[in-house]
Amino acid sequence: MPTPYHPSSVPERALARPRRRLTAALAALAALLAVGTVTVLGLGTPAPAGLDAPAGEFSAERAYRHLRTIAAQTHPAGSPAAEQVRGYLENTLRDLGLAPEVQDTVAEEAGQLSGGAGGATLARVRNVVARIPGTDPTGRVFLVAHYDSVQVGPGGNDDGAGTSALLEVARALTSGERPRNDVVLVFTDAEEACLCGASAFAAEHPLAADGGVVLNLEARGSTGPVIMFETSLRNAGLVEVFGRAAPYPVGTSFAVEVYRLLPNDTDFTAFLDHGFTGLNAAYIDGAALYHTPLDTPANVDRGSLQQHGANALGLAREFGAVDLARLGADGDATYFPLPGGLARYPGWLTLPLALLALAGVGVLAFAVRRGGRASWPRLAAGFGLALLPIVLAPAGAYLLWAGITALRPGYATLLDPYRPLWYRLAVLALAAAVLSGWYALTRRRVGPAALAVGGLGWLAVLGALLALVAPGGSYLTTLPALAGVLTGLAALAVRRDGPWAVVAVTAGAAVGVLLLLPTVVLLFPALGMAMGGVGALFAVLLGLAALPVLDLLHPAAGGQRGMAALRARRRGALPALAALLGAALLAGTGLAVDRFDAGHPVPTHLMYALDADTGTARWLSEETDPQPWTDGYVDGPTRLGDTFPVLGDGELRAGPAEAAALPPPRLDPLGDVTESGLRTLRVRLVPQRPVRFAALHVDPATASVVAARVAGREVRVEPGDGSAAGPAPFGVVFHAPPVEGIEIELRLRPAGGGPVRLRAMDASDGLAGLPGFRPRPPGVGIVGSHSSELVAVARTYPM
């Protein structure tokens, strides 16, 4: 018969009740701290290898010598600076005994900057390609990085680090034995504009005809561990190679699941679209510098560069040696970092393990009930109440960051603060305060055992849900739940007042630390402080896995009366109050330490648009709450979808500007034929000044586009939906246009009897020299945006 449950008669209802409670608590916390320290250190970057490193090894210092040349200045696609970088790549590869070629072509990608155009984005691209021939190829391995930068920054990290790393990898590969498989180095152009270089190579280059394995090197920050964050589908074979061949493997199948749901793209996307398999890796911390003028070689972490290159070299050698024809796998793998390596298991185990965890929690609940630790109503209450910190901690993190951005509005346009550590710790402290406060308030009423089982119950439920919608992330809660069940049953099987019960529950909590702490650490830079609530969520899940250890910080539950009960409640509240005070102090420290200054400027966004039809100009900004410097140029909101379609139809801030003497693009008619009710217009769009891109849009009120050719290529045309809203809009955005212009052929269905109106626009970069522009003072910087510093000039041509 089960032992009857009487709260007043059971002095301690926890899974462990050591006689020396304080000593046990300190020992358990020290053990978890040691596990956590080793776990975090395992996510660190290696020491950079020097110039004297062996010839067959990767050296960050040797790569850095390339980086100083590649990222000496901004070099967006089509610019003279990009041509210099391209020449440097060719010369360096020739010096290695390779025969580089330039793939010079026009390519299309889904319109990223076409705004409301509903049309196509293209670019003239010049990819640099070099092949290291294999001795007995079973396929090809492609090492990919893009050599262009954004328009306002030199791209030291994005992607000068990847480009320079590949040059050093090429040197190491050519200094030793040739690989079995072909290794192809692909330095793509126009990634920042439209991924067009990667699209051109994957779709058209002869070396890409049979597909292969792609290793793409990227960066979305300036420091931190290199994370393998994206894979092709059915990745088990790839992950197995990654785990054994990369000297510093950091990756998680949860990140792959998240990234597959996001709209973000890299060059890797273009290769996936054309049937390639492979891995995508980047370091992502220090994102305040991303796409800004501060993305210089001086701000590249050499440890991150070492990890990037060493992993790429190890993987290139391993993929270069294996039989690529046998690399395929039936499904995805579940994998995650552990100190010293990468753990992995087949994806088909995900759902069975999740169901086993659910069943295990049920078994533990039965054992707790049978042992007299909790009644069924209290077990149900423990499960229901455990949802509260799961909800409240992320909400608290959101409110905390909302308060911080109210005090420091410049954070709103940053991916992350310049010095985010203090804020991240504040969020973790707040999560600890929520969990500790919740536990102190519910522990006496419900009981420690019931709350521990309830917390494990939510871990198991979340694991089952993830197994259905994002299988690669299920391990995060399933495995800690299983560990908690096994160690909980072990604690029930030994003397409750002896040391082994404490050892058992500490071991269960250690599994939670090993699995969940890396996710907490990596989520902050991945998502930024605006989504710090996600980090708080996983911190609370870690806390739920460790509730039996947290219980050791409290006095024995049950049995107290009067002043003894009051003292017990006060002592139980101390962890929550300490954590709450810590959150406030850490947030205050962040505000005091992370101030905007000349080295860490507040980001601002400003554009200039000149309408040549009317001779009027405007300053424009994407800032919803303009900074004081921006506020000197713009005032009220506006929408420019009709006059500047490339800028989209979103709301911008605008202010009057003096018209500059800038010529609009010229539109030369080349042909005009009407047949069977369809009109075919051939025109040449010719920029009259050095520009980054040019665009042509058809006024949908005058005609709808049935088909289009740009620079001799058929482009996608979205069909109209036949609704009362009228024909679908159409436009073309062309990056790095040649000086002779772009020939465009439009097959139109006229609307009404008037002329067809074509809106031609081009855009350059840099506001200096415009009338009325005042240079930014120290402490005021440029936001990392593809439209920052844009100078647009547009004119309408009736045809």
HELIX and SHEET records of a PDB file:
HELIX    1   1 PRO A    7  SER A    9  5                                   3    
HELIX    2   2 ARG A   21  LEU A   41  1                                  21    
HELIX    3   3 ALA A   60  ILE A   70  1                                  11    
HELIX    4   4 PRO A   80  ASP A   95  1                                  16    
HELIX    5   5 GLY A  115  ALA A  117  5                                   3    
HELIX    6   6 GLY A  160  THR A  174  1                                  15    
HELIX    7   7 GLU A  191  CYS A  194  1                                   4    
HELIX    8   8 CYS A  196  GLU A  204  1                                   9    
HELIX    9   9 PRO A  206  ALA A  208  5                                   3    
HELIX   10  10 ALA A  236  ALA A  245  1                                  10    
HELIX   11  11 SER A  253  LEU A  261  1                                   9    
HELIX   12  12 ASP A  267  ASP A  273  1                                   7    
HELIX   13  13 ALA A  287  LEU A  289  5                                   3    
HELIX   14  14 PRO A  297  ASN A  299  5                                   3    
HELIX   15  15 ARG A  302  ALA A  321  1                                  20    
HELIX   16  16 LEU A  324  ARG A  326  5                                   3    
HELIX   17  17 GLY A  347  LEU A  349  5                                   3    
HELIX   18  18 THR A  350  ARG A  370  1                                  21    
HELIX   19  19 TRP A  376  LEU A  385  1                                  10    
HELIX   20  20 LEU A  387  LEU A  407  1                                  21    
HELIX   21  21 PRO A  409  THR A  413  5                                   5    
HELIX   22  22 LEU A  421  VAL A  446  1                                  26    
HELIX   23  23 PRO A  448  VAL A  469  1                                  22    
HELIX   24  24 PRO A  471  GLY A  473  5                                   3    
HELIX   25  25 TYR A  475  ALA A  493  1                                  19    
HELIX   26  26 PRO A  499  LEU A  527  1                                  29    
HELIX   27  27 MET A  529  MET A  531  5                                   3    
HELIX   28  28 GLY A  532  ALA A  545  1                                  14    
HELIX   29  29 LEU A  547  LEU A  550  1                                   4    
HELIX   30  30 ASP A  551  LEU A  553  5                                   3    
HELIX   31  31 GLY A  562  VAL A  593  1                                  32    
HELIX   32  32 PRO A  628  ASP A  631  1                                   4    
HELIX   33  33 PRO A  645  LEU A  647  5                                   3    
SHEET    1   A 7 GLU A 101  ALA A 110  0                                        
SHEET    2   A 7 ALA A 120  ILE A 132 -1                                        
SHEET    3   A 7 ASP A 182  THR A 188 -1                                        
SHEET    4   A 7 ARG A 140  HIS A 146  1                                        
SHEET    5   A 7 VAL A 213  ALA A 219  1                                        
SHEET    6   A 7 THR A 277  ASP A 285  1                                        
SHEET    7   A 7 THR A 223  THR A 231 -1                                        
SHEET    1   B10 GLU A 101  ALA A 110  0                                        
SHEET    2   B10 ALA A 120  ILE A 132 -1                                        
SHEET    3   B10 PHE A 730  HIS A 735  1                                        
SHEET    4   B10 PHE A 693  VAL A 698 -1                                        
SHEET    5   B10 ARG A 757  ASP A 765 -1                                        
SHEET    6   B10 LEU A 790  PRO A 798 -1                                        
SHEET    7   B10 MET A 607  ASP A 611  1                                        
SHEET    8   B10 THR A 616  SER A 621 -1                                        
SHEET    9   B10 LEU A 652  ALA A 657 -1                                        
SHEET   10   B10 PRO A 637  THR A 638 -1                                        
SHEET    1   C 2 ALA A 333  LEU A 338  0                                        
SHEET    2   C 2 GLY A 341  PRO A 346 -1                                        
SHEET    1   D 2 VAL A 602  THR A 604  0                                        
SHEET    2   D 2 VAL A 780  ILE A 782  1                                        
SHEET    1   E 5 ARG A 666  GLU A 675  0                                        
SHEET    2   E 5 LEU A 678  VAL A 686 -1                                        
SHEET    3   E 5 ILE A 742  PRO A 750 -1                                        
SHEET    4   E 5 ALA A 703  VAL A 710 -1                                        
SHEET    5   E 5 ARG A 713  GLU A 714 -1                                        
END                                                                             
